[in-house]
Amino acid sequence: MRRRLIDAYIEGELQGKKRERFEEELKRDPVLREKVEREKKVVELMRSLAREPVSAPPPLPEWVEERPDYLKWAVAVVPALAVLLFLLLPKGAEFHLIYPGDGDVISGEVVLRVEKGGRVEFTIDGISRTLKVERGIATIPLPELDVTGPVNLSLRGRKRIERVVYVEGGVPW
Amino acid sequence: MSFEERVKDWIPKIWALIERMIQDIHDREDVFQEVMRRAFAGYTKFRGESSFGTWLYRIAINEIRRYHRRSSPLLPLEETIPAPDDPEGEVARNEEIERVREIMDTLPPRYKEILVLRYFQELSYEEIARILKIPVGTVRSRLSRAREELTRRFYEA
């Protein structure tokens, strides 16, 4: 308990009545007074020593200045890479089918298994149409068309089309 | 903020700590370089759970401890010769300051480090507790014992 009082007094934490009482005790007790004065003096000397100037710090090692800031680089480069990757990724499946029809009228439908819904563009004999398909089995009705030879049907979509399951009258190419 | 920008303001404090804790001039520079290397290497993992200064002080204290473990703490002391035209009282005081410095260098490192953090770096008990990862109560009691030991050795000398 007394030790705590001495510490608080030396550290300047003892205030008000407590401080007055402790100072009274110091006057009465020469042994305690000497002990406290000695410690106070040593603390003062330490503080004087602390005020002495220190030498200049050495320069930072060169590698600290030259090494790149990886965090900064990551913040700048990662989003750019992500955008580039997105642009380079295939936009979706593309299928080519050939109708063997020769003088036939094409009709029917294309049945697709769609893994993820979205817009699908199909082109048949130069005519394009865009349709929205849902996930699962999607049926795309074909326009009636007179053809005199093989016709290329292509399907293209940003979303993934797993595969063409069935094309009435058509042959996967 | 880059490491260099962030560390810039802390370098004088960290250097002052190293200078107070390590006597050999060349060893100080080695320890300083090692502290900076470790801080730089660990900066990407710094999550800001403590302040940057506390984190840096902790690295410095750990490196100083590592240094004291592998080398003898009783190295030859640097001589400080008082200026001849000093008044007598000031010469005596300088001698006392010098004696405190010498005795501090012979104290156990954990006593010396807490005295340096408190009286040289002027850190609060709470800051010292965070740097040394010890409770505030332990900071108070260790500081008290360190001060008592320093006083005892000073008056014995």
Interface residues (C-beta under 8 A of the other chain):
Chain A: R3 I6 D7 I10 R38 E39 V42 V43 L45 M46 R47 S48 L49 A50 E52 V54 S55 A56 P57 P58 L60 P61 W63 V64 E65 R67 D69 Y70 L71 K72
Chain B: S2 F3 E4 V7 I11 P12 I14 W15 A16 E19 R20 E29 F32 Q33 M36 R37 F40 T44 R93 E96 I97 V100 R101 M104 L115 Y119 F120 E122 R140 L143 S144 R147 E148 L150 T151 F154 Y155
